[in-house]
Structure formats: structure tokens, C-alpha cells
Amino acid sequence: MTFMRKITVFLAMVLVSLLVAVGLGFGAEKAPAKPTINLRLGDVVQPTHPMNVAAEKFAKKVAHKSNGRIKITIFPARQLGDDRQLFEQVQQGSLDMGEISAAPMGSTTPLMSALQLPFLFTSWDQYVKVMKSDATTNLLKGLEKNNVKGLAVYNAGFRHFVSVSKTIMKPEDLKGLKFRVAETPLHLDIFRALGTSPTPMPYGEIYSSLQNKVIDGLEMDLSAIQMEKHYEVAKNVTLSRHFTWPAVLMMNLAKFNALSAGDRKIIVDAAKEVISENVNDIADIESKAVANLKTKNVKITELTSAELAPFIEATGNIEQKYAAQDPLIAAFVKYARSVK
């Protein structure tokens, strides 16, 4: 090969390399970056309450799984309204997401009554197994007829009797007391069966109603008794554990369906991962709350199994009544009763 031929071959190879490089650098189109998604989530509880803590953990998991692309801003402490108002906003789409107590939804759909049937849950181990089951998934899917996507159930803890003037030891002690209940048919049924005069009112009105003797007592979880300072005006707490206080993490159905399949999976997976963490937080918060309430001169009374039996008997017909309202409720109850 002559010198000139070598030069020609070399230059040809250089030219080919340059053309390839240009083709790789400028010919191929880069995939457009996915847009940032900003979502708002409302709840009614204080920032340190276990339900809001669960919402914050959910938002962090979503941000992590999406590399910061899906951002959820949380508005706690009734900033956007009470439970009923939040539920309506999520249904209408004016609010993207809500963590909404199951009880106030009872007037709209009977399905969520399944989560609060009296004395259905006896331990957190049982509760977690049920919340992660197909029975709960199917129950939440039933909410889609109300234009919301149920993602997971979080909790505030077991509920207990709180009284201004006396310790509740037996159903007869509740007779005639004006007891604050959530605005839902199930709670009215439960506390009528227990002999109280149930008095529905919004969560935010409890303290002033106790203070002004509008009500004689209420049923509440330990976290809220402490954080809402109910103990200042009601000094008797009976650890009855008659049901837990669940809240449904939900999203407007149309907005959920408008997301890509990948983004929907991120949100669903993150929501379910928080269930166990939420229960672990509750156990820690409740033990600290009992100790703290005792320092506030609150009388804490724990009922034995024998002492609880009359309360269970008094409310025994309610489970059957609500299970008959929908096959999804019946299936949920049957599964929950089978789990130990």
C-alpha cells in the first residue's frame, strides 16, 4: 500500500468515526423527562398524631420511589376541613388525597362500618393481618362507586370510654350519659345499645362541649385524648378497646386513573408499606400516653375479660345487622373473625 493510499484510508476511517459520533450525539432524540406531579393531602389530626405521622411516611416513600418527581404536601389539623368536608372534596376532585376517618363516611357508604364493628379486633397482630388481606382490598375497592380510590387503612389506636364524673366499669354506668359519638349510624347504634344518650358532633367541638357540660363523656383513642387535651376536662379513662379508629388513605379516582401504570404502582405500594409502621408507632405512642396521662391526674382503669363481657354481649346484634347490609362487609367480618 502506497503512502498516499494509507493516508486516504486513515482519513476515511476518521470521517466514518465522526459521522457515527454525530449520529449518536444529535440524531437520537432523548426521551422527555416525566413531569413533576404535585398532590395535596388533607387530614384532621394534629401533626404528631399517629395518623398524620403515617401520612408523612407515605409521602416520603412516594417521593423516594419516584426520585422526587411525585410530591405530596400534607395539610393536617383540619386546615382544609373536617372529615366529612375532606371526603366530599376528594370525591369532587377539588382535593387530590385525604386520610379520612372511616366513621364519618358511614352516612355515605355502609362499607366502612366494617372497620369499626364493636370488639371485632382484639390485638394489633390480628389487625395488621386483616388490613393486608384481600378482604380489606375488596372492601376498599367498593369505595370506587363514590369516586375515590381506597389505598390503605391507617389507625389512631383502640378507642376507650372517657367520662367527666365517674369511672365506667359496666354498661349500667353508661346509662343516660350524653356521650359524644361520631356522626355515623354505626356509632349511634353501638352507644344506644350500651345505654347512653349518643350525641353526634364534629371532632373539633369535643373539648368545648366537655368544658361546657354539653356532653358527659365520649369514646376516644389515647393519642387524641392527650393531643387535644381532653384530659383537662375529663379525668376518667376506661380502657375498653371497643373498636379501633381507622382512617382510609384515599385519592380521587379520576386523578388516580389518569396516572401512568408505574406511578399508580408507586402510590399503591407506598401506601401498603406504611400499615405495619403505623401500628408500631401506635404501640409506642399509647404506652407513653398512658404514662403521661397519669401524671395529669387522669384515672386509667383497665377492664378484665370478665368485666368486658357484658359490653360485648350488649352490642352483640350489631355485627349481624351490618354484615347483612353488603356481601363485602360479611366477607370482611368472616375473615377478621378467622384470624388470630
C-alpha positions in Angstrom: 0.0 0.0 0.0 1.5 3.4 -1.0 1.8 6.2 1.4 -1.0 8.2 -0.3 -3.3 5.2 -0.1 -2.6 4.8 3.6 -3.4 8.5 4.2 -6.7 8.1 2.2 -7.8 5.0 4.2 -6.9 6.7 7.5 -8.9 9.9 6.6 -11.8 7.7 5.5 -11.9 5.9 8.9 -11.7 9.2 10.7 -14.6 10.5 8.7 -16.7 7.5 9.4 -16.0 7.8 13.1 -17.0 11.4 13.1 -20.3 10.6 11.3 -21.1 7.9 13.8 -20.4 10.2 16.7 -22.5 12.9 15.2 -25.3 10.4 14.6 -25.1 9.2 18.2 -24.9 12.7 19.7 -27.5 14.5 17.7 -29.5 12.1 15.6 -31.2 10.2 18.5 -33.9 12.0 20.4 -33.7 11.9 24.2 -36.9 10.7 26.0 -38.7 13.7 27.5 -38.4 14.0 31.3 -41.6 13.0 33.1 -43.4 16.0 34.6 -43.4 16.6 38.3 -46.7 15.7 40.0 -47.9 17.8 42.9 -50.6 16.4 45.1 -52.4 17.8 48.2 -53.4 15.5 51.1 -55.7 16.7 54.0 -56.4 15.2 57.4 -58.0 16.3 60.7 -55.4 15.3 63.3 -52.5 17.1 64.9 -49.1 16.8 63.2 -47.7 14.4 65.8 -50.8 12.2 65.8 -50.1 8.6 64.5 -52.4 9.1 61.6 -50.6 12.2 60.4 -47.3 10.5 61.0 -48.5 7.7 58.7 -49.4 10.2 56.0 -46.0 11.8 56.3 -44.3 8.4 55.9 -46.4 7.6 52.9 -45.5 10.9 51.3 -41.8 10.3 51.9 -42.0 6.8 50.4 -43.7 8.1 47.3 -41.1 10.8 46.9 -38.3 8.2 47.3 -39.8 5.7 44.9 -40.4 8.4 42.3 -37.0 10.1 42.7 -38.7 13.2 44.0 -41.0 13.5 40.9 -44.2 12.9 42.9 -44.6 15.4 45.7 -47.3 15.2 48.3 -48.0 18.2 50.5 -49.9 17.4 53.7 -52.3 19.7 55.4 -53.0 18.3 59.0 -55.1 19.6 61.9 -58.4 20.4 59.9 -56.7 23.1 57.8 -58.8 22.0 54.8 -61.9 21.0 56.7 -63.3 18.2 58.9 -63.5 14.6 57.8 -66.9 14.9 56.1 -65.7 18.0 54.2 -62.4 16.3 53.2 -64.3 13.3 51.9 -66.5 15.5 49.8 -63.6 17.4 48.4 -61.8 14.2 47.4 -64.9 12.9 45.8 -65.3 16.1 43.8 -61.6 16.3 42.9 -61.0 19.7 44.5 -58.6 17.8 46.8 -56.3 15.2 45.5 -56.0 12.9 48.5 -57.3 12.6 52.1 -56.7 10.4 55.1 -60.3 10.3 56.3 -61.7 8.6 59.4 -63.9 5.7 58.5 -66.8 6.7 60.8 -68.0 9.9 59.1 -68.1 8.0 55.8 -70.8 5.7 57.3 -73.6 8.1 56.3 -72.4 7.9 52.6 -71.5 4.2 52.4 -72.1 1.4 54.8 -68.9 -0.4 53.7 -66.6 1.5 56.1 -68.7 0.4 59.0 -67.0 -3.0 58.7 -63.8 -1.4 60.0 -65.4 -0.4 63.3 -67.8 -3.1 64.3 -67.6 -3.5 68.1 -65.0 -5.8 69.6 -64.1 -7.2 66.2 -60.3 -6.7 66.7 -58.6 -7.9 69.8 -54.9 -7.4 69.0 -52.7 -5.4 66.7 -51.3 -8.7 65.1 -54.8 -9.7 64.1 -55.5 -6.1 62.8 -52.4 -6.0 60.6 -53.1 -9.4 59.0 -56.6 -8.3 58.2 -55.5 -4.9 56.8 -53.1 -6.5 54.4 -55.7 -9.1 53.3 -57.8 -9.4 50.1 -60.8 -8.9 52.4 -59.7 -5.3 53.0 -58.6 -4.7 49.4 -62.1 -5.8 48.2 -63.7 -3.6 50.9 -61.7 -0.5 49.7 -62.4 -1.3 46.1 -66.1 -0.8 46.9 -65.4 2.9 47.5 -64.8 3.4 43.8 -68.6 3.9 43.4 -68.1 7.0 45.4 -65.4 8.3 43.0 -62.4 7.6 45.3 -59.6 5.1 45.2 -59.0 3.5 48.7 -55.3 2.9 49.1 -54.8 1.7 52.6 -56.2 1.8 56.1 -54.2 3.6 58.9 -55.1 3.9 62.5 -55.1 6.1 65.6 -55.4 3.2 68.1 -58.0 1.4 70.1 -60.8 3.6 71.5 -61.8 3.9 75.2 -64.5 5.4 77.3 -63.8 8.8 78.7 -66.0 10.4 81.4 -66.2 13.6 83.2 -67.8 12.5 86.5 -67.3 8.7 87.0 -65.4 5.6 86.0 -67.1 3.3 83.6 -67.0 -0.3 84.8 -70.2 -1.8 83.5 -72.8 -0.9 80.9 -75.1 0.4 83.6 -72.6 3.1 84.3 -73.2 4.5 80.8 -77.0 4.7 81.2 -78.3 8.1 80.3 -74.9 9.7 79.9 -74.7 12.2 77.0 -71.8 10.6 75.1 -70.2 12.3 72.1 -70.1 10.0 69.1 -69.0 10.5 65.5 -71.8 11.4 63.1 -72.4 7.9 61.7 -75.3 5.4 62.1 -73.0 2.6 63.4 -71.8 4.6 66.4 -75.4 5.7 67.2 -76.4 2.0 67.2 -73.4 0.9 69.4 -73.9 3.6 72.0 -77.7 3.3 72.2 -77.1 -0.5 72.8 -74.8 0.5 75.6 -77.5 2.7 77.2 -76.0 6.1 76.5 -77.7 9.1 75.0 -75.4 9.4 72.0 -74.7 12.9 70.9 -73.2 13.4 67.4 -70.8 16.3 67.0 -67.7 17.1 64.9 -64.3 16.2 66.3 -63.2 19.8 66.8 -66.1 20.6 69.1 -65.4 18.0 71.8 -63.2 20.0 74.2 -65.6 22.9 74.5 -68.6 20.6 74.8 -66.9 18.8 77.7 -65.9 22.1 79.3 -69.4 23.5 79.0 -71.2 20.3 80.2 -72.9 19.8 76.8 -71.7 16.2 77.0 -70.8 13.9 79.9 -68.2 11.9 78.1 -67.0 10.4 74.9 -65.1 7.5 73.4 -61.6 8.3 72.1 -58.1 7.0 71.4 -55.3 7.8 73.9 -53.4 9.9 71.3 -56.2 12.3 70.8 -57.1 12.5 74.5 -53.6 13.7 75.0 -53.1 15.9 72.0 -56.5 17.5 72.0 -56.1 18.0 75.8 -59.5 16.3 76.6 -57.9 15.2 79.9 -58.1 18.8 81.2 -61.9 18.5 81.4 -62.5 14.7 81.6 -60.3 12.8 84.1 -61.7 9.2 83.9 -60.5 6.8 81.2 -61.6 3.2 81.0 -59.5 1.1 78.6 -62.4 -0.7 76.9 -60.9 -1.2 73.4 -64.4 -1.4 71.9 -63.1 -0.7 68.4 -60.1 1.0 66.7 -60.2 4.3 65.0 -59.3 3.6 61.3 -58.8 6.2 58.6 -58.8 5.4 54.9 -56.0 6.9 52.8 -57.7 7.7 49.5 -57.3 9.5 46.3 -59.8 11.0 43.8 -60.5 8.1 41.5 -60.2 10.1 38.2 -56.9 11.6 39.2 -55.6 8.1 40.2 -56.6 6.6 37.0 -55.0 9.4 35.0 -51.6 8.5 36.3 -49.3 6.2 34.4 -49.3 2.5 35.5 -45.9 3.0 37.0 -47.0 6.0 39.1 -50.1 4.2 40.3 -47.9 1.3 41.4 -45.6 3.7 43.3 -48.6 5.1 45.2 -50.2 1.8 46.0 -47.0 0.1 47.1 -46.0 3.1 49.3 -49.5 3.1 51.0 -49.4 -0.5 51.9 -45.8 -0.4 53.2 -46.8 2.1 55.9 -49.5 -0.2 57.5 -47.1 -2.1 59.8 -45.1 1.1 60.6 -48.3 2.9 61.6 -49.1 0.1 64.1 -45.6 0.1 65.6 -45.9 3.9 66.1 -49.3 3.5 67.8 -47.9 0.9 70.3 -45.1 3.3 71.3 -47.4 6.3 71.4 -50.0 4.6 73.5 -47.6 3.4 76.2 -46.2 6.9 76.5 -49.7 8.4 76.5 -50.8 6.2 79.5 -47.8 7.2 81.5 -48.2 10.9 80.6 -52.0 11.0 81.3 -51.3 9.5 84.8 -49.0 12.5 85.5 -52.0 14.7 84.6 -54.1 13.1 87.4 -56.2 11.1 84.9 -57.6 7.9 86.4 -56.8 5.0 84.0 -58.8 1.8 84.5 -58.3 -1.4 82.6 -61.2 -3.8 82.3 -60.6 -7.6 82.6 -62.0 -10.1 80.1 -64.8 -10.8 82.6 -65.6 -7.1 83.0 -65.7 -6.6 79.2 -68.1 -9.5 78.6 -71.3 -7.5 79.4 -70.3 -4.8 77.0 -69.6 -7.4 74.2 -73.0 -9.0 74.9 -74.8 -5.7 74.8 -73.5 -4.9 71.4 -73.7 -8.5 70.0 -76.5 -8.0 67.5 -74.8 -5.0 65.7 -72.3 -7.1 63.8 -75.0 -9.3 62.3 -77.1 -6.2 61.3 -74.2 -4.5 59.4 -72.8 -7.7 57.9 -76.3 -8.2 56.3 -76.0 -4.9 54.5 -73.4 -5.8 52.0 -71.6 -9.1 51.0 -68.2 -7.3 51.2 -68.9 -6.4 54.9 -69.9 -10.0 55.6 -66.7 -11.4 53.9 -64.6 -8.9 55.8 -66.1 -9.9 59.2 -65.8 -13.6 58.5 -62.1 -13.2 57.6 -61.4 -11.0 60.6 -63.0 -13.5 63.0 -60.9 -16.3 61.5 -57.6 -14.5 62.1 -55.9 -14.9 65.5 
